[in-house]
Amino acid sequence: MKKARTTNPELIELIRFLRRQSRENKAEVWRDIAESLAKPSRKRLAVNLSRLNRYTQKNEIAVIPGKVLGAGEIEHPITVVAFAFSKRAKDKIKAVNGKCLSLFDLAKKNPKGSNVKIIG
């Protein structure tokens, strides 16, 4: 039987990029995120805004190796980095002057992966 693998070309490229960043910069945080993204889609993380509000402080960088969903409220501005966002989640984050970034952008800006909080 054939082993099931991800077929999303963007996801495959992102996983390869993060693994390369991990090796080149000796930053294990990118390897951990790549391994989470390489899991089957059923096991990938989906995080609601209520959880982000509970576990982050003002102006922190929160990394979600999966999708951010719009359930709940967020009360302080944070930078949220994820593979995917729901439209409602993006709108609520931007309403409190927060930022939504992709994992590519953060890995290029912060190659060492310092000062990030993985939530999931």
PDB file as gemmi writes it, atoms N, CA and C in Angstrom:
CRYST1    1.000    1.000    1.000  90.00  90.00  90.00 P 1                      
ATOM      1  N   MET A   1       0.837  -1.175   0.000  1.00  0.00           N  
ATOM      2  CA  MET A   1       0.000   0.000   0.000  1.00  0.00           C  
ATOM      3  C   MET A   1       0.882   1.237   0.000  1.00  0.00           C  
ATOM      4  N   LYS A   2       0.471   2.239  -0.740  1.00  0.00           N  
ATOM      5  CA  LYS A   2       1.238   3.465  -0.878  1.00  0.00           C  
ATOM      6  C   LYS A   2       1.093   4.341   0.371  1.00  0.00           C  
ATOM      7  N   LYS A   3       2.194   4.894   0.809  1.00  0.00           N  
ATOM      8  CA  LYS A   3       2.183   5.755   1.989  1.00  0.00           C  
ATOM      9  C   LYS A   3       1.582   7.111   1.619  1.00  0.00           C  
ATOM     10  N   ALA A   4       0.657   7.603   2.439  1.00  0.00           N  
ATOM     11  CA  ALA A   4       0.019   8.896   2.188  1.00  0.00           C  
ATOM     12  C   ALA A   4       0.980  10.020   2.553  1.00  0.00           C  
ATOM     13  N   ARG A   5       1.131  10.948   1.629  1.00  0.00           N  
ATOM     14  CA  ARG A   5       1.983  12.111   1.872  1.00  0.00           C  
ATOM     15  C   ARG A   5       1.232  13.367   1.485  1.00  0.00           C  
ATOM     16  N   THR A   6       1.707  14.491   1.962  1.00  0.00           N  
ATOM     17  CA  THR A   6       1.093  15.752   1.612  1.00  0.00           C  
ATOM     18  C   THR A   6       1.350  16.049   0.135  1.00  0.00           C  
ATOM     19  N   THR A   7       0.364  16.624  -0.524  1.00  0.00           N  
ATOM     20  CA  THR A   7       0.504  16.946  -1.937  1.00  0.00           C  
ATOM     21  C   THR A   7       0.476  18.453  -2.185  1.00  0.00           C  
ATOM     22  N   ASN A   8       0.320  19.235  -1.132  1.00  0.00           N  
ATOM     23  CA  ASN A   8       0.289  20.688  -1.254  1.00  0.00           C  
ATOM     24  C   ASN A   8       1.705  21.188  -1.550  1.00  0.00           C  
ATOM     25  N   PRO A   9       1.950  21.742  -2.750  1.00  0.00           N  
ATOM     26  CA  PRO A   9       3.311  22.157  -3.095  1.00  0.00           C  
ATOM     27  C   PRO A   9       3.858  23.273  -2.203  1.00  0.00           C  
ATOM     28  N   GLU A  10       2.993  24.185  -1.739  1.00  0.00           N  
ATOM     29  CA  GLU A  10       3.441  25.252  -0.840  1.00  0.00           C  
ATOM     30  C   GLU A  10       3.909  24.672   0.492  1.00  0.00           C  
ATOM     31  N   LEU A  11       3.181  23.703   0.995  1.00  0.00           N  
ATOM     32  CA  LEU A  11       3.526  23.081   2.269  1.00  0.00           C  
ATOM     33  C   LEU A  11       4.825  22.294   2.152  1.00  0.00           C  
ATOM     34  N   ILE A  12       4.992  21.562   1.064  1.00  0.00           N  
ATOM     35  CA  ILE A  12       6.222  20.797   0.853  1.00  0.00           C  
ATOM     36  C   ILE A  12       7.422  21.731   0.789  1.00  0.00           C  
ATOM     37  N   GLU A  13       7.290  22.835   0.055  1.00  0.00           N  
ATOM     38  CA  GLU A  13       8.376  23.809  -0.052  1.00  0.00           C  
ATOM     39  C   GLU A  13       8.682  24.442   1.301  1.00  0.00           C  
ATOM     40  N   LEU A  14       7.639  24.763   2.077  1.00  0.00           N  
ATOM     41  CA  LEU A  14       7.831  25.357   3.398  1.00  0.00           C  
ATOM     42  C   LEU A  14       8.561  24.400   4.332  1.00  0.00           C  
ATOM     43  N   ILE A  15       8.186  23.137   4.333  1.00  0.00           N  
ATOM     44  CA  ILE A  15       8.838  22.149   5.195  1.00  0.00           C  
ATOM     45  C   ILE A  15      10.313  22.022   4.839  1.00  0.00           C  
ATOM     46  N   ARG A  16      10.622  21.953   3.548  1.00  0.00           N  
ATOM     47  CA  ARG A  16      12.026  21.877   3.123  1.00  0.00           C  
ATOM     48  C   ARG A  16      12.802  23.127   3.525  1.00  0.00           C  
ATOM     49  N   PHE A  17      12.181  24.300   3.351  1.00  0.00           N  
ATOM     50  CA  PHE A  17      12.824  25.561   3.709  1.00  0.00           C  
ATOM     51  C   PHE A  17      13.120  25.626   5.205  1.00  0.00           C  
ATOM     52  N   LEU A  18      12.156  25.219   6.032  1.00  0.00           N  
ATOM     53  CA  LEU A  18      12.347  25.264   7.486  1.00  0.00           C  
ATOM     54  C   LEU A  18      13.429  24.284   7.940  1.00  0.00           C  
ATOM     55  N   ARG A  19      13.467  23.105   7.338  1.00  0.00           N  
ATOM     56  CA  ARG A  19      14.521  22.144   7.693  1.00  0.00           C  
ATOM     57  C   ARG A  19      15.896  22.690   7.311  1.00  0.00           C  
ATOM     58  N   ARG A  20      15.985  23.353   6.165  1.00  0.00           N  
ATOM     59  CA  ARG A  20      17.252  23.946   5.733  1.00  0.00           C  
ATOM     60  C   ARG A  20      17.664  25.072   6.686  1.00  0.00           C  
ATOM     61  N   GLN A  21      16.705  25.919   7.070  1.00  0.00           N  
ATOM     62  CA  GLN A  21      16.992  27.001   8.015  1.00  0.00           C  
ATOM     63  C   GLN A  21      17.489  26.431   9.345  1.00  0.00           C  
ATOM     64  N   SER A  22      16.911  25.336   9.771  1.00  0.00           N  
ATOM     65  CA  SER A  22      17.316  24.707  11.023  1.00  0.00           C  
ATOM     66  C   SER A  22      18.758  24.234  10.961  1.00  0.00           C  
ATOM     67  N   ARG A  23      19.122  23.579   9.852  1.00  0.00           N  
ATOM     68  CA  ARG A  23      20.496  23.088   9.707  1.00  0.00           C  
ATOM     69  C   ARG A  23      21.499  24.231   9.593  1.00  0.00           C  
ATOM     70  N   GLU A  24      21.201  25.212   8.752  1.00  0.00           N  
ATOM     71  CA  GLU A  24      22.154  26.290   8.492  1.00  0.00           C  
ATOM     72  C   GLU A  24      22.376  27.188   9.707  1.00  0.00           C  
ATOM     73  N   ASN A  25      21.322  27.452  10.471  1.00  0.00           N  
ATOM     74  CA  ASN A  25      21.416  28.385  11.589  1.00  0.00           C  
ATOM     75  C   ASN A  25      21.462  27.705  12.950  1.00  0.00           C  
ATOM     76  N   LYS A  26      21.488  26.360  12.947  1.00  0.00           N  
ATOM     77  CA  LYS A  26      21.499  25.592  14.192  1.00  0.00           C  
ATOM     78  C   LYS A  26      20.371  26.044  15.127  1.00  0.00           C  
ATOM     79  N   ALA A  27      19.183  26.195  14.540  1.00  0.00           N  
ATOM     80  CA  ALA A  27      18.003  26.608  15.295  1.00  0.00           C  
ATOM     81  C   ALA A  27      16.982  25.475  15.252  1.00  0.00           C  
ATOM     82  N   GLU A  28      16.873  24.751  16.342  1.00  0.00           N  
ATOM     83  CA  GLU A  28      15.991  23.588  16.377  1.00  0.00           C  
ATOM     84  C   GLU A  28      14.516  23.946  16.332  1.00  0.00           C  
ATOM     85  N   VAL A  29      14.180  25.202  16.623  1.00  0.00           N  
ATOM     86  CA  VAL A  29      12.781  25.606  16.600  1.00  0.00           C  
ATOM     87  C   VAL A  29      12.187  25.413  15.206  1.00  0.00           C  
ATOM     88  N   TRP A  30      12.967  25.675  14.152  1.00  0.00           N  
ATOM     89  CA  TRP A  30      12.455  25.510  12.780  1.00  0.00           C  
ATOM     90  C   TRP A  30      12.261  24.028  12.448  1.00  0.00           C  
ATOM     91  N   ARG A  31      13.124  23.169  12.956  1.00  0.00           N  
ATOM     92  CA  ARG A  31      12.968  21.730  12.727  1.00  0.00           C  
ATOM     93  C   ARG A  31      11.706  21.213  13.407  1.00  0.00           C  
ATOM     94  N   ASP A  32      11.444  21.674  14.630  1.00  0.00           N  
ATOM     95  CA  ASP A  32      10.250  21.255  15.353  1.00  0.00           C  
ATOM     96  C   ASP A  32       8.975  21.687  14.622  1.00  0.00           C  
ATOM     97  N   ILE A  33       8.982  22.907  14.100  1.00  0.00           N  
ATOM     98  CA  ILE A  33       7.821  23.405  13.363  1.00  0.00           C  
ATOM     99  C   ILE A  33       7.643  22.622  12.065  1.00  0.00           C  
ATOM    100  N   ALA A  34       8.746  22.319  11.375  1.00  0.00           N  
ATOM    101  CA  ALA A  34       8.675  21.542  10.133  1.00  0.00           C  
ATOM    102  C   ALA A  34       8.110  20.150  10.397  1.00  0.00           C  
ATOM    103  N   GLU A  35       8.525  19.532  11.495  1.00  0.00           N  
ATOM    104  CA  GLU A  35       8.012  18.199  11.825  1.00  0.00           C  
ATOM    105  C   GLU A  35       6.515  18.245  12.142  1.00  0.00           C  
ATOM    106  N   SER A  36       6.064  19.301  12.787  1.00  0.00           N  
ATOM    107  CA  SER A  36       4.627  19.439  13.064  1.00  0.00           C  
ATOM    108  C   SER A  36       3.830  19.616  11.780  1.00  0.00           C  
ATOM    109  N   LEU A  37       4.383  20.362  10.836  1.00  0.00           N  
ATOM    110  CA  LEU A  37       3.702  20.576   9.561  1.00  0.00           C  
ATOM    111  C   LEU A  37       3.709  19.334   8.676  1.00  0.00           C  
ATOM    112  N   ALA A  38       4.681  18.450   8.877  1.00  0.00           N  
ATOM    113  CA  ALA A  38       4.785  17.244   8.059  1.00  0.00           C  
ATOM    114  C   ALA A  38       3.794  16.160   8.477  1.00  0.00           C  
ATOM    115  N   LYS A  39       3.120  16.343   9.587  1.00  0.00           N  
ATOM    116  CA  LYS A  39       2.132  15.372  10.045  1.00  0.00           C  
ATOM    117  C   LYS A  39       0.935  15.356   9.094  1.00  0.00           C  
ATOM    118  N   PRO A  40       0.145  14.289   9.141  1.00  0.00           N  
ATOM    119  CA  PRO A  40      -1.078  14.262   8.326  1.00  0.00           C  
ATOM    120  C   PRO A  40      -2.009  15.426   8.688  1.00  0.00           C  
ATOM    121  N   SER A  41      -2.819  15.856   7.753  1.00  0.00           N  
ATOM    122  CA  SER A  41      -3.673  17.030   7.970  1.00  0.00           C  
ATOM    123  C   SER A  41      -4.641  16.835   9.140  1.00  0.00           C  
ATOM    124  N   ARG A  42      -5.027  15.605   9.417  1.00  0.00           N  
ATOM    125  CA  ARG A  42      -5.909  15.342  10.562  1.00  0.00           C  
ATOM    126  C   ARG A  42      -5.233  15.662  11.883  1.00  0.00           C  
ATOM    127  N   LYS A  43      -3.919  15.502  11.941  1.00  0.00           N  
ATOM    128  CA  LYS A  43      -3.182  15.705  13.191  1.00  0.00           C  
ATOM    129  C   LYS A  43      -2.549  17.088  13.291  1.00  0.00           C  
ATOM    130  N   ARG A  44      -2.691  17.912  12.249  1.00  0.00           N  
ATOM    131  CA  ARG A  44      -2.132  19.252  12.283  1.00  0.00           C  
ATOM    132  C   ARG A  44      -2.924  20.128  13.241  1.00  0.00           C  
ATOM    133  N   LEU A  45      -2.282  21.099  13.811  1.00  0.00           N  
ATOM    134  CA  LEU A  45      -2.903  21.931  14.832  1.00  0.00           C  
ATOM    135  C   LEU A  45      -3.853  22.961  14.241  1.00  0.00           C  
ATOM    136  N   ALA A  46      -4.904  23.249  14.982  1.00  0.00           N  
ATOM    137  CA  ALA A  46      -5.822  24.351  14.701  1.00  0.00           C  
ATOM    138  C   ALA A  46      -6.032  25.061  16.033  1.00  0.00           C  
ATOM    139  N   VAL A  47      -5.667  26.336  16.089  1.00  0.00           N  
ATOM    140  CA  VAL A  47      -5.689  27.080  17.349  1.00  0.00           C  
ATOM    141  C   VAL A  47      -6.689  28.221  17.229  1.00  0.00           C  
ATOM    142  N   ASN A  48      -7.541  28.354  18.237  1.00  0.00           N  
ATOM    143  CA  ASN A  48      -8.504  29.450  18.276  1.00  0.00           C  
ATOM    144  C   ASN A  48      -7.881  30.692  18.905  1.00  0.00           C  
ATOM    145  N   LEU A  49      -8.471  31.849  18.598  1.00  0.00           N  
ATOM    146  CA  LEU A  49      -7.972  33.107  19.150  1.00  0.00           C  
ATOM    147  C   LEU A  49      -8.076  33.154  20.668  1.00  0.00           C  
ATOM    148  N   SER A  50      -9.053  32.478  21.237  1.00  0.00           N  
ATOM    149  CA  SER A  50      -9.190  32.482  22.698  1.00  0.00           C  
ATOM    150  C   SER A  50      -7.955  31.873  23.354  1.00  0.00           C  
ATOM    151  N   ARG A  51      -7.386  30.835  22.752  1.00  0.00           N  
ATOM    152  CA  ARG A  51      -6.170  30.226  23.297  1.00  0.00           C  
ATOM    153  C   ARG A  51      -4.983  31.188  23.156  1.00  0.00           C  
ATOM    154  N   LEU A  52      -4.894  31.869  22.024  1.00  0.00           N  
ATOM    155  CA  LEU A  52      -3.816  32.844  21.845  1.00  0.00           C  
ATOM    156  C   LEU A  52      -3.921  33.956  22.880  1.00  0.00           C  
ATOM    157  N   ASN A  53      -5.138  34.408  23.150  1.00  0.00           N  
ATOM    158  CA  ASN A  53      -5.344  35.469  24.123  1.00  0.00           C  
ATOM    159  C   ASN A  53      -4.924  35.012  25.516  1.00  0.00           C  
ATOM    160  N   ARG A  54      -5.194  33.755  25.831  1.00  0.00           N  
ATOM    161  CA  ARG A  54      -4.891  33.216  27.163  1.00  0.00           C  
ATOM    162  C   ARG A  54      -3.399  33.027  27.390  1.00  0.00           C  
ATOM    163  N   TYR A  55      -2.655  32.580  26.376  1.00  0.00           N  
ATOM    164  CA  TYR A  55      -1.265  32.173  26.572  1.00  0.00           C  
ATOM    165  C   TYR A  55      -0.223  33.161  26.048  1.00  0.00           C  
ATOM    166  N   THR A  56      -0.630  34.345  25.618  1.00  0.00           N  
ATOM    167  CA  THR A  56       0.340  35.328  25.145  1.00  0.00           C  
ATOM    168  C   THR A  56       0.188  36.637  25.899  1.00  0.00           C  
ATOM    169  N   GLN A  57       1.243  37.413  25.837  1.00  0.00           N  
ATOM    170  CA  GLN A  57       1.247  38.758  26.402  1.00  0.00           C  
ATOM    171  C   GLN A  57       1.293  39.765  25.254  1.00  0.00           C  
ATOM    172  N   LYS A  58       1.157  41.026  25.585  1.00  0.00           N  
ATOM    173  CA  LYS A  58       1.177  42.092  24.591  1.00  0.00           C  
ATOM    174  C   LYS A  58       2.510  42.096  23.828  1.00  0.00           C  
ATOM    175  N   ASN A  59       2.439  42.240  22.516  1.00  0.00           N  
ATOM    176  CA  ASN A  59       3.585  42.357  21.596  1.00  0.00           C  
ATOM    177  C   ASN A  59       4.476  41.119  21.532  1.00  0.00           C  
ATOM    178  N   GLU A  60       3.974  39.950  21.859  1.00  0.00           N  
ATOM    179  CA  GLU A  60       4.747  38.711  21.706  1.00  0.00           C  
ATOM    180  C   GLU A  60       4.578  38.166  20.293  1.00  0.00           C  
ATOM    181  N   ILE A  61       5.464  37.235  19.943  1.00  0.00           N  
ATOM    182  CA  ILE A  61       5.379  36.547  18.661  1.00  0.00           C  
ATOM    183  C   ILE A  61       4.928  35.116  18.940  1.00  0.00           C  
ATOM    184  N   ALA A  62       3.754  34.751  18.430  1.00  0.00           N  
ATOM    185  CA  ALA A  62       3.199  33.417  18.629  1.00  0.00           C  
ATOM    186  C   ALA A  62       3.254  32.658  17.308  1.00  0.00           C  
ATOM    187  N   VAL A  63       3.850  31.459  17.322  1.00  0.00           N  
ATOM    188  CA  VAL A  63       3.962  30.627  16.133  1.00  0.00           C  
ATOM    189  C   VAL A  63       3.022  29.435  16.271  1.00  0.00           C  
ATOM    190  N   ILE A  64       2.191  29.251  15.254  1.00  0.00           N  
ATOM    191  CA  ILE A  64       1.266  28.126  15.239  1.00  0.00           C  
ATOM    192  C   ILE A  64       1.585  27.270  14.021  1.00  0.00           C  
ATOM    193  N   PRO A  65       2.076  26.041  14.218  1.00  0.00           N  
ATOM    194  CA  PRO A  65       2.377  25.171  13.069  1.00  0.00           C  
ATOM    195  C   PRO A  65       1.103  24.507  12.552  1.00  0.00           C  
ATOM    196  N   GLY A  66       0.216  25.310  12.017  1.00  0.00           N  
ATOM    197  CA  GLY A  66      -1.073  24.836  11.527  1.00  0.00           C  
ATOM    198  C   GLY A  66      -1.919  26.025  11.145  1.00  0.00           C  
ATOM    199  N   LYS A  67      -3.187  26.000  11.555  1.00  0.00           N  
ATOM    200  CA  LYS A  67      -4.137  27.032  11.165  1.00  0.00           C  
ATOM    201  C   LYS A  67      -4.658  27.786  12.380  1.00  0.00           C  
ATOM    202  N   VAL A  68      -4.896  29.093  12.207  1.00  0.00           N  
ATOM    203  CA  VAL A  68      -5.479  29.927  13.248  1.00  0.00           C  
ATOM    204  C   VAL A  68      -6.951  30.126  12.904  1.00  0.00           C  
ATOM    205  N   LEU A  69      -7.824  29.828  13.870  1.00  0.00           N  
ATOM    206  CA  LEU A  69      -9.266  29.959  13.679  1.00  0.00           C  
ATOM    207  C   LEU A  69      -9.794  31.140  14.478  1.00  0.00           C  
ATOM    208  N   GLY A  70     -10.943  31.665  14.097  1.00  0.00           N  
ATOM    209  CA  GLY A  70     -11.449  32.908  14.660  1.00  0.00           C  
ATOM    210  C   GLY A  70     -12.355  32.792  15.858  1.00  0.00           C  
ATOM    211  N   ALA A  71     -12.486  31.646  16.498  1.00  0.00           N  
ATOM    212  CA  ALA A  71     -13.360  31.509  17.663  1.00  0.00           C  
ATOM    213  C   ALA A  71     -12.737  32.204  18.868  1.00  0.00           C  
ATOM    214  N   GLY A  72     -13.523  32.992  19.561  1.00  0.00           N  
ATOM    215  CA  GLY A  72     -13.028  33.707  20.735  1.00  0.00           C  
ATOM    216  C   GLY A  72     -12.618  35.121  20.389  1.00  0.00           C  
ATOM    217  N   GLU A  73     -12.116  35.805  21.381  1.00  0.00           N  
ATOM    218  CA  GLU A  73     -11.690  37.198  21.219  1.00  0.00           C  
ATOM    219  C   GLU A  73     -10.224  37.324  21.586  1.00  0.00           C  
ATOM    220  N   ILE A  74      -9.580  38.329  21.017  1.00  0.00           N  
ATOM    221  CA  ILE A  74      -8.211  38.656  21.389  1.00  0.00           C  
ATOM    222  C   ILE A  74      -8.211  40.094  21.871  1.00  0.00           C  
ATOM    223  N   GLU A  75      -7.543  40.346  22.991  1.00  0.00           N  
ATOM    224  CA  GLU A  75      -7.652  41.646  23.646  1.00  0.00           C  
ATOM    225  C   GLU A  75      -6.376  42.477  23.582  1.00  0.00           C  
ATOM    226  N   HIS A  76      -5.277  41.915  23.094  1.00  0.00           N  
ATOM    227  CA  HIS A  76      -4.020  42.663  23.044  1.00  0.00           C  
ATOM    228  C   HIS A  76      -3.331  42.400  21.699  1.00  0.00           C  
ATOM    229  N   PRO A  77      -2.531  43.365  21.237  1.00  0.00           N  
ATOM    230  CA  PRO A  77      -1.855  43.184  19.937  1.00  0.00           C  
ATOM    231  C   PRO A  77      -0.687  42.207  20.047  1.00  0.00           C  
ATOM    232  N   ILE A  78      -0.676  41.220  19.160  1.00  0.00           N  
ATOM    233  CA  ILE A  78       0.423  40.266  19.081  1.00  0.00           C  
ATOM    234  C   ILE A  78       0.732  40.011  17.613  1.00  0.00           C  
ATOM    235  N   THR A  79       1.881  39.431  17.363  1.00  0.00           N  
ATOM    236  CA  THR A  79       2.242  38.995  16.020  1.00  0.00           C  
ATOM    237  C   THR A  79       1.993  37.496  15.961  1.00  0.00           C  
ATOM    238  N   VAL A  80       1.122  37.091  15.046  1.00  0.00           N  
ATOM    239  CA  VAL A  80       0.756  35.681  14.912  1.00  0.00           C  
ATOM    240  C   VAL A  80       1.357  35.164  13.610  1.00  0.00           C  
ATOM    241  N   VAL A  81       2.097  34.076  13.717  1.00  0.00           N  
ATOM    242  CA  VAL A  81       2.748  33.460  12.562  1.00  0.00           C  
ATOM    243  C   VAL A  81       2.184  32.053  12.419  1.00  0.00           C  
ATOM    244  N   ALA A  82       1.653  31.736  11.222  1.00  0.00           N  
ATOM    245  CA  ALA A  82       1.038  30.424  11.020  1.00  0.00           C  
ATOM    246  C   ALA A  82       1.099  30.039   9.553  1.00  0.00           C  
ATOM    247  N   PHE A  83       0.789  28.766   9.293  1.00  0.00           N  
ATOM    248  CA  PHE A  83       0.717  28.293   7.916  1.00  0.00           C  
ATOM    249  C   PHE A  83      -0.539  28.828   7.236  1.00  0.00           C  
ATOM    250  N   ALA A  84      -1.662  28.896   7.974  1.00  0.00           N  
ATOM    251  CA  ALA A  84      -2.918  29.367   7.397  1.00  0.00           C  
ATOM    252  C   ALA A  84      -3.735  30.112   8.452  1.00  0.00           C  
ATOM    253  N   PHE A  85      -4.572  31.034   7.974  1.00  0.00           N  
ATOM    254  CA  PHE A  85      -5.462  31.810   8.837  1.00  0.00           C  
ATOM    255  C   PHE A  85      -6.870  31.754   8.254  1.00  0.00           C  
ATOM    256  N   SER A  86      -7.863  31.710   9.126  1.00  0.00           N  
ATOM    257  CA  SER A  86      -9.228  31.896   8.637  1.00  0.00           C  
ATOM    258  C   SER A  86      -9.424  33.401   8.442  1.00  0.00           C  
ATOM    259  N   LYS A  87     -10.376  33.768   7.606  1.00  0.00           N  
ATOM    260  CA  LYS A  87     -10.615  35.191   7.329  1.00  0.00           C  
ATOM    261  C   LYS A  87     -11.022  35.920   8.601  1.00  0.00           C  
ATOM    262  N   ARG A  88     -11.876  35.300   9.395  1.00  0.00           N  
ATOM    263  CA  ARG A  88     -12.346  35.911  10.632  1.00  0.00           C  
ATOM    264  C   ARG A  88     -11.192  36.128  11.621  1.00  0.00           C  
ATOM    265  N   ALA A  89     -10.276  35.173  11.707  1.00  0.00           N  
ATOM    266  CA  ALA A  89      -9.129  35.306  12.617  1.00  0.00           C  
ATOM    267  C   ALA A  89      -8.246  36.474  12.186  1.00  0.00           C  
ATOM    268  N   LYS A  90      -7.974  36.585  10.883  1.00  0.00           N  
ATOM    269  CA  LYS A  90      -7.160  37.708  10.395  1.00  0.00           C  
ATOM    270  C   LYS A  90      -7.806  39.042  10.730  1.00  0.00           C  
ATOM    271  N   ASP A  91      -9.116  39.142  10.513  1.00  0.00           N  
ATOM    272  CA  ASP A  91      -9.826  40.391  10.791  1.00  0.00           C  
ATOM    273  C   ASP A  91      -9.750  40.760  12.268  1.00  0.00           C  
ATOM    274  N   LYS A  92      -9.928  39.785  13.152  1.00  0.00           N  
ATOM    275  CA  LYS A  92      -9.897  40.065  14.592  1.00  0.00           C  
ATOM    276  C   LYS A  92      -8.494  40.438  15.065  1.00  0.00           C  
ATOM    277  N   ILE A  93      -7.478  39.803  14.507  1.00  0.00           N  
ATOM    278  CA  ILE A  93      -6.096  40.127  14.895  1.00  0.00           C  
ATOM    279  C   ILE A  93      -5.745  41.538  14.450  1.00  0.00           C  
ATOM    280  N   LYS A  94      -6.113  41.878  13.225  1.00  0.00           N  
ATOM    281  CA  LYS A  94      -5.820  43.221  12.710  1.00  0.00           C  
ATOM    282  C   LYS A  94      -6.634  44.294  13.418  1.00  0.00           C  
ATOM    283  N   ALA A  95      -7.810  43.953  13.940  1.00  0.00           N  
ATOM    284  CA  ALA A  95      -8.651  44.915  14.648  1.00  0.00           C  
ATOM    285  C   ALA A  95      -8.006  45.411  15.942  1.00  0.00           C  
ATOM    286  N   VAL A  96      -7.136  44.600  16.552  1.00  0.00           N  
ATOM    287  CA  VAL A  96      -6.450  45.023  17.778  1.00  0.00           C  
ATOM    288  C   VAL A  96      -5.003  45.430  17.484  1.00  0.00           C  
ATOM    289  N   ASN A  97      -4.725  45.797  16.228  1.00  0.00           N  
ATOM    290  CA  ASN A  97      -3.394  46.234  15.767  1.00  0.00           C  
ATOM    291  C   ASN A  97      -2.341  45.139  15.845  1.00  0.00           C  
ATOM    292  N   GLY A  98      -2.753  43.893  15.693  1.00  0.00           N  
ATOM    293  CA  GLY A  98      -1.822  42.777  15.632  1.00  0.00           C  
ATOM    294  C   GLY A  98      -1.367  42.548  14.201  1.00  0.00           C  
ATOM    295  N   LYS A  99      -0.437  41.615  14.022  1.00  0.00           N  
ATOM    296  CA  LYS A  99       0.094  41.303  12.694  1.00  0.00           C  
ATOM    297  C   LYS A  99      -0.080  39.818  12.407  1.00  0.00           C  
ATOM    298  N   CYS A 100      -0.330  39.500  11.147  1.00  0.00           N  
ATOM    299  CA  CYS A 100      -0.417  38.117  10.683  1.00  0.00           C  
ATOM    300  C   CYS A 100       0.710  37.897   9.687  1.00  0.00           C  
ATOM    301  N   LEU A 101       1.612  36.968   9.989  1.00  0.00           N  
ATOM    302  CA  LEU A 101       2.743  36.683   9.110  1.00  0.00           C  
ATOM    303  C   LEU A 101       2.752  35.217   8.716  1.00  0.00           C  
ATOM    304  N   SER A 102       3.430  34.939   7.615  1.00  0.00           N  
ATOM    305  CA  SER A 102       3.613  33.546   7.217  1.00  0.00           C  
ATOM    306  C   SER A 102       4.900  33.016   7.858  1.00  0.00           C  
ATOM    307  N   LEU A 103       5.049  31.717   7.863  1.00  0.00           N  
ATOM    308  CA  LEU A 103       6.254  31.108   8.431  1.00  0.00           C  
ATOM    309  C   LEU A 103       7.487  31.450   7.600  1.00  0.00           C  
ATOM    310  N   PHE A 104       7.333  31.608   6.276  1.00  0.00           N  
ATOM    311  CA  PHE A 104       8.453  32.019   5.421  1.00  0.00           C  
ATOM    312  C   PHE A 104       9.005  33.367   5.881  1.00  0.00           C  
ATOM    313  N   ASP A 105       8.084  34.329   6.096  1.00  0.00           N  
ATOM    314  CA  ASP A 105       8.498  35.679   6.480  1.00  0.00           C  
ATOM    315  C   ASP A 105       9.257  35.691   7.801  1.00  0.00           C  
ATOM    316  N   LEU A 106       8.746  34.976   8.793  1.00  0.00           N  
ATOM    317  CA  LEU A 106       9.409  34.965  10.095  1.00  0.00           C  
ATOM    318  C   LEU A 106      10.772  34.283  10.023  1.00  0.00           C  
ATOM    319  N   ALA A 107      10.861  33.181   9.282  1.00  0.00           N  
ATOM    320  CA  ALA A 107      12.132  32.464   9.186  1.00  0.00           C  
ATOM    321  C   ALA A 107      13.194  33.321   8.490  1.00  0.00           C  
ATOM    322  N   LYS A 108      12.782  34.156   7.552  1.00  0.00           N  
ATOM    323  CA  LYS A 108      13.737  35.048   6.876  1.00  0.00           C  
ATOM    324  C   LYS A 108      14.140  36.210   7.780  1.00  0.00           C  
ATOM    325  N   LYS A 109      13.177  36.761   8.548  1.00  0.00           N  
ATOM    326  CA  LYS A 109      13.464  37.886   9.442  1.00  0.00           C  
ATOM    327  C   LYS A 109      14.248  37.454  10.675  1.00  0.00           C  
ATOM    328  N   ASN A 110      13.962  36.259  11.181  1.00  0.00           N  
ATOM    329  CA  ASN A 110      14.534  35.781  12.433  1.00  0.00           C  
ATOM    330  C   ASN A 110      15.122  34.384  12.212  1.00  0.00           C  
ATOM    331  N   PRO A 111      16.274  34.273  11.532  1.00  0.00           N  
ATOM    332  CA  PRO A 111      16.807  32.949  11.197  1.00  0.00           C  
ATOM    333  C   PRO A 111      17.181  32.100  12.412  1.00  0.00           C  
ATOM    334  N   LYS A 112      17.504  32.697  13.530  1.00  0.00           N  
ATOM    335  CA  LYS A 112      17.843  31.932  14.739  1.00  0.00           C  
ATOM    336  C   LYS A 112      16.605  31.447  15.480  1.00  0.00           C  
ATOM    337  N   GLY A 113      15.447  32.037  15.178  1.00  0.00           N  
ATOM    338  CA  GLY A 113      14.213  31.619  15.840  1.00  0.00           C  
ATOM    339  C   GLY A 113      14.127  32.063  17.284  1.00  0.00           C  
ATOM    340  N   SER A 114      14.754  33.158  17.626  1.00  0.00           N  
ATOM    341  CA  SER A 114      14.751  33.610  19.005  1.00  0.00           C  
ATOM    342  C   SER A 114      13.482  34.413  19.315  1.00  0.00           C  
ATOM    343  N   ASN A 115      13.080  34.395  20.569  1.00  0.00           N  
ATOM    344  CA  ASN A 115      11.920  35.145  21.082  1.00  0.00           C  
ATOM    345  C   ASN A 115      10.615  34.780  20.394  1.00  0.00           C  
ATOM    346  N   VAL A 116      10.417  33.516  20.082  1.00  0.00           N  
ATOM    347  CA  VAL A 116       9.132  33.064  19.546  1.00  0.00           C  
ATOM    348  C   VAL A 116       8.531  32.057  20.523  1.00  0.00           C  
ATOM    349  N   LYS A 117       7.222  32.037  20.575  1.00  0.00           N  
ATOM    350  CA  LYS A 117       6.498  31.119  21.451  1.00  0.00           C  
ATOM    351  C   LYS A 117       5.640  30.225  20.568  1.00  0.00           C  
ATOM    352  N   ILE A 118       5.901  28.908  20.611  1.00  0.00           N  
ATOM    353  CA  ILE A 118       5.112  27.971  19.830  1.00  0.00           C  
ATOM    354  C   ILE A 118       3.877  27.595  20.638  1.00  0.00           C  
ATOM    355  N   ILE A 119       2.716  27.799  20.029  1.00  0.00           N  
ATOM    356  CA  ILE A 119       1.452  27.513  20.711  1.00  0.00           C  
ATOM    357  C   ILE A 119       0.731  26.437  19.932  1.00  0.00           C  
ATOM    358  N   GLY A 120       0.250  25.425  20.652  1.00  0.00           N  
ATOM    359  CA  GLY A 120      -0.461  24.380  19.948  1.00  0.00           C  
ATOM    360  C   GLY A 120      -0.903  23.273  20.824  1.00  0.00           C  
TER     361      GLY A 120                                                      
END                                                                             
